[in-house]
Amino acid sequence: MSNRRTRQRVLALQWRMALGAATLGTLALAGCARLVGVRPLTTARPGSTSYHELHVGGRTRRFLLHLPPAAASQRVPLVLAFHGHHGNGAVLQGQSHLDAVADRFGFAIAYPDGTGRFGYLGLSWNAGTCCGNAHTDSIDDVAFTDSLIATTGRTLAVDVTRVFAVGFSAGGMLALRLACERANEFLAVADIQGAMPDVPCTPARSVAVMLVQGAEDDELRYDLRTLRRPQGHSFAHSLEQSLAFWARSNGCRPGAVVTDSQPEAKRTRAIGCGDGNAVELVTVARHPHAWPGGDRTWWFAPRPAQGIDASELVLEFFRDIAAGRRTVPRPSSARQGAPSR
């Protein structure tokens, strides 16, 4: 047998093993979600996680909701956390450990489920030009988020004037789409390793944006390379290009950024954006396509770098935006020109 055919068979076997492991991991987490049981939203309690459903556009949509202890005495901000392609809300909850950080910062976290053909498996989001069945079936995930925000605001101690979105991979793409189309609903969004979708983007107002990428994220680089020009137009932008786009959108000083490089990560921030309009890109060293500081979702998944905790990073960013504290000074070292690629 030729070396080429041997390599092909080995790769095929590795793919089948990885797919089987991914399915088992997703099934386990999805099973936990099922055990929670769908309950009325009025049963959600501070300090606990519950499972709920909404009826939107003729479909039943589901989400996990974690309320912090602070919700017992005050209205709390809401974060929508979107899972990656073929994941579900329980997978993201498990891999990110967002709940523990949210309890300390006083955030409610909703983990919506995407849609798919196999119940809790293979779920996807419609990010405008991507991904999977959600895109091809024209699922209105924007309407789903509208309904989720409105319903939790009416029913629970959730402050709908302080709403945020974070997503991993395809979920990060959806978070950026929401920043484009629902700027009046979101104070800030964070994209963890998702390419910026090529959709018409004219935000009604400024939205603070944090972008996080792994320096060794081969999957993101592959997507940007292979999906560059389907149907004759650019599909997605690198996160460096996304930083430049959002800096322009938020009225930051043209072409001006400041970069802080540490062993764990490089942080690039746009300058002159004004209070609450911050735009930042964090590039995590030695990190693959995974949630920084989180857990692997299945046996053969890439191992996340542990020097940066994305959950802490993002919720701290959201907390500062809500308080109007996220500003960038004008240091003499501020570099002029477009962010480096």
C-alpha positions in Angstrom: 0.0 0.0 0.0 1.4 3.4 -0.9 2.4 5.9 1.9 -0.3 8.3 0.6 -3.1 5.7 0.9 -1.8 4.7 4.3 -1.9 8.3 5.5 -5.4 8.7 4.1 -6.7 5.7 6.0 -5.0 6.7 9.2 -6.6 10.2 8.9 -10.0 8.6 8.2 -9.7 6.4 11.2 -8.7 9.3 13.4 -11.7 11.3 12.1 -14.1 8.4 12.9 -12.6 8.1 16.4 -12.8 11.8 17.0 -16.4 12.0 15.7 -17.4 9.1 18.0 -15.7 10.7 21.0 -17.3 14.0 20.2 -20.8 12.4 19.9 -20.3 10.6 23.3 -19.3 13.8 25.0 -22.1 15.8 23.5 -24.6 13.0 24.4 -23.4 13.0 28.0 -23.8 16.7 28.4 -27.1 16.8 26.5 -28.4 14.0 28.7 -27.7 16.2 31.8 -29.7 18.9 30.2 -32.6 16.5 29.6 -32.4 15.4 33.3 -32.9 19.0 34.4 -36.2 18.9 32.6 -38.0 21.8 30.9 -39.6 24.0 33.5 -41.6 27.3 33.5 -39.3 30.3 33.6 -41.0 31.4 36.8 -39.3 28.4 38.6 -35.8 29.8 38.0 -34.1 30.5 41.3 -31.0 32.5 42.2 -27.8 30.4 42.6 -29.1 27.6 40.3 -29.4 26.4 36.7 -32.8 25.6 35.1 -33.9 24.5 31.6 -36.6 26.4 29.7 -38.3 26.7 26.3 -39.8 29.4 24.1 -42.0 29.2 21.0 -40.5 31.4 18.3 -41.5 31.5 14.6 -43.4 28.2 14.9 -40.5 26.4 16.5 -39.8 25.3 20.1 -36.5 26.8 21.2 -34.7 25.8 24.4 -32.1 27.3 26.7 -30.3 26.8 30.0 -30.4 29.7 32.5 -28.1 30.2 35.4 -29.0 32.9 37.9 -26.4 34.3 40.3 -27.1 34.6 44.0 -27.3 38.4 43.5 -30.6 37.9 41.6 -32.3 37.3 45.0 -32.0 41.0 45.9 -31.5 43.0 42.7 -31.9 43.0 38.9 -28.8 41.5 37.3 -27.2 41.9 33.8 -27.9 39.1 31.3 -25.3 37.4 29.1 -26.3 35.2 26.2 -23.6 32.5 25.7 -23.7 30.8 22.3 -22.2 27.3 21.8 -20.0 26.3 18.9 -21.0 24.5 15.7 -22.5 21.0 16.5 -22.5 21.7 20.2 -25.3 22.7 22.6 -25.8 25.0 25.5 -24.8 22.3 28.1 -21.5 21.8 26.2 -20.5 25.4 26.4 -21.6 25.6 30.1 -19.4 22.7 30.9 -16.3 23.7 28.9 -16.3 27.4 29.9 -17.1 27.4 33.6 -18.8 30.7 33.0 -21.3 30.1 35.9 -18.6 30.4 38.6 -17.3 33.7 37.3 -20.9 35.0 36.7 -21.8 34.2 40.3 -18.9 36.4 41.5 -19.7 39.2 39.1 -23.4 39.0 39.5 -24.4 38.1 35.9 -27.2 35.9 34.7 -26.1 33.5 31.9 -28.4 32.1 29.3 -27.1 29.2 27.2 -29.4 28.9 24.1 -29.5 25.8 22.0 -29.2 26.1 18.3 -31.2 24.0 15.9 -30.6 20.7 14.2 -32.0 17.5 12.8 -31.0 15.2 15.7 -32.5 16.6 18.9 -29.6 17.8 21.1 -26.9 16.8 18.6 -25.4 18.6 15.7 -26.9 22.0 16.6 -26.0 25.0 14.5 -26.6 28.8 14.3 -27.6 31.1 11.4 -24.8 33.7 11.5 -25.9 35.2 8.2 -23.6 33.4 5.8 -23.0 30.3 7.9 -23.5 27.6 9.4 -25.0 24.2 8.6 -28.7 23.5 8.6 -29.5 26.7 10.6 -28.3 28.7 7.7 -29.7 26.6 4.8 -33.1 26.4 6.6 -33.0 30.2 7.2 -33.6 29.8 11.0 -34.3 33.2 12.6 -31.8 33.0 15.5 -32.0 36.8 15.8 -35.7 36.6 16.6 -34.9 33.8 19.1 -32.6 36.1 21.0 -35.1 39.0 20.9 -37.7 36.7 22.5 -35.3 35.3 25.1 -34.3 38.8 26.2 -37.8 40.1 26.4 -39.2 37.0 28.2 -36.5 36.9 30.9 -36.8 40.6 31.4 -40.6 40.3 32.0 -40.4 37.3 34.2 -37.2 37.5 36.2 -34.9 39.9 38.0 -33.0 40.5 34.8 -32.0 44.0 33.7 -32.7 44.2 29.9 -30.8 47.5 29.7 -27.6 45.6 30.5 -27.5 42.7 28.0 -24.3 41.1 26.5 -23.5 38.3 24.2 -20.5 35.9 24.0 -20.0 33.0 21.6 -17.5 30.3 20.8 -16.6 29.7 17.1 -19.8 29.8 15.1 -21.5 31.1 18.3 -19.0 34.0 18.2 -20.0 34.7 14.6 -23.6 35.0 15.8 -22.6 37.3 18.6 -21.0 39.6 16.0 -24.1 39.4 13.8 -26.2 40.5 16.8 -23.8 43.5 17.3 -24.6 44.4 13.7 -28.3 43.9 13.7 -29.3 44.5 17.4 -27.0 47.1 18.6 -29.8 48.8 20.6 -30.2 45.6 22.7 -26.5 44.8 23.5 -24.0 46.9 25.4 -21.1 44.6 24.3 -20.3 41.3 22.6 -17.4 39.0 22.7 -16.3 36.6 19.9 -14.2 33.7 21.0 -12.5 32.3 17.9 -15.2 32.8 15.3 -14.6 34.5 12.0 -16.6 37.7 11.4 -19.5 36.8 9.1 -19.9 38.7 5.8 -23.3 40.3 6.4 -24.4 43.8 6.0 -23.3 45.5 9.2 -24.6 49.0 10.0 -25.0 49.1 13.8 -27.6 51.6 15.1 -25.1 52.7 17.7 -21.7 51.8 19.1 -21.3 48.4 20.6 -18.2 47.4 22.6 -16.4 44.4 21.1 -13.9 41.9 22.5 -12.3 39.5 20.0 -10.3 36.5 21.2 -8.2 34.2 19.0 -5.7 31.4 19.5 -2.2 31.8 18.1 -2.3 28.2 17.1 -5.9 28.0 15.9 -5.5 26.1 12.7 -9.3 25.7 12.3 -9.9 29.4 12.2 -7.1 30.0 9.7 -8.4 27.1 7.6 -11.9 28.6 7.5 -10.6 32.0 6.6 -8.5 30.6 3.8 -11.0 28.1 2.3 -14.2 30.2 2.6 -12.6 33.4 1.5 -14.7 34.0 -1.7 -17.7 31.8 -2.2 -20.2 33.1 -4.7 -17.8 35.9 -5.6 -17.6 37.8 -2.3 -15.6 37.7 0.8 -17.1 35.2 3.4 -15.3 36.2 6.5 -12.7 38.6 7.9 -9.8 37.8 10.1 -10.0 39.0 13.7 -7.4 41.6 13.0 -9.7 42.9 10.2 -12.6 42.7 12.6 -10.8 44.8 15.1 -10.2 47.5 12.4 -13.9 47.3 11.3 -15.3 47.7 14.8 -12.8 50.5 15.6 -14.2 52.4 12.6 -17.8 51.6 13.5 -17.3 52.9 17.1 -15.6 56.1 16.0 -12.2 55.3 17.5 -9.1 57.2 16.4 -8.4 56.1 12.8 -5.7 53.5 12.6 -4.5 53.9 16.2 -4.0 51.0 18.5 -1.9 50.2 21.6 -0.5 46.7 22.1 0.4 45.0 25.3 2.4 41.8 24.9 2.8 39.3 27.7 4.0 35.7 27.6 0.4 34.4 27.8 -1.3 36.7 25.4 -1.0 39.8 23.2 -3.7 42.4 23.7 -4.4 45.0 21.0 -6.8 47.9 21.8 -8.2 50.6 19.6 -7.6 54.1 20.9 -10.0 57.1 21.3 -13.2 55.1 21.3 -14.9 56.8 24.2 -16.5 55.4 27.3 -18.3 52.1 26.8 -17.1 51.8 23.1 -13.9 49.8 23.7 -12.7 47.4 20.9 -10.1 44.9 21.9 -8.3 41.8 20.3 -6.7 39.2 22.6 -4.4 36.7 20.9 -3.7 33.8 23.3 -0.3 32.2 23.0 0.1 28.5 22.2 -3.7 28.1 22.0 -5.7 26.0 19.5 -9.4 26.1 18.6 -10.9 25.8 22.1 -12.2 28.0 25.0 -9.1 29.6 26.6 -8.7 28.4 30.2 -11.6 25.9 29.8 -12.0 22.2 29.5 -11.7 19.9 26.5 -15.2 18.9 25.2 -14.2 15.4 24.2 -11.2 13.1 24.4 -9.4 14.1 21.2 -10.3 17.8 21.3 -7.5 20.3 21.3 -6.2 21.1 24.8 -6.9 24.7 25.8 -4.1 27.0 27.0 -4.6 27.7 30.7 -2.6 31.0 31.0 -5.7 33.0 30.1 -9.3 32.4 31.4 -11.6 33.6 28.7 -14.6 33.5 31.0 -12.9 35.9 33.5 -11.6 38.0 30.7 -14.9 38.5 29.0 -17.1 39.0 32.0 -14.6 41.5 33.4 -14.9 43.3 30.1 -18.7 43.3 30.2 -18.6 44.5 33.9 -16.4 47.4 33.0 -18.5 48.4 29.9 -21.7 48.4 32.1 -19.9 50.6 34.6 -18.5 52.9 31.8 -14.9 52.2 33.0 -13.4 50.6 29.9 -11.3 53.3 28.3 -7.9 53.3 26.8 -5.4 56.2 27.5 -3.2 57.8 24.9 0.2 56.5 25.8 3.2 57.8 23.9 3.8 54.3 22.7 0.5 54.1 20.9 1.3 52.7 17.4 -0.3 54.4 14.4 -1.6 52.5 11.5 -3.7 49.4 10.9 -3.4 46.5 13.4 -0.7 44.1 12.5 -1.7 40.9 10.8 
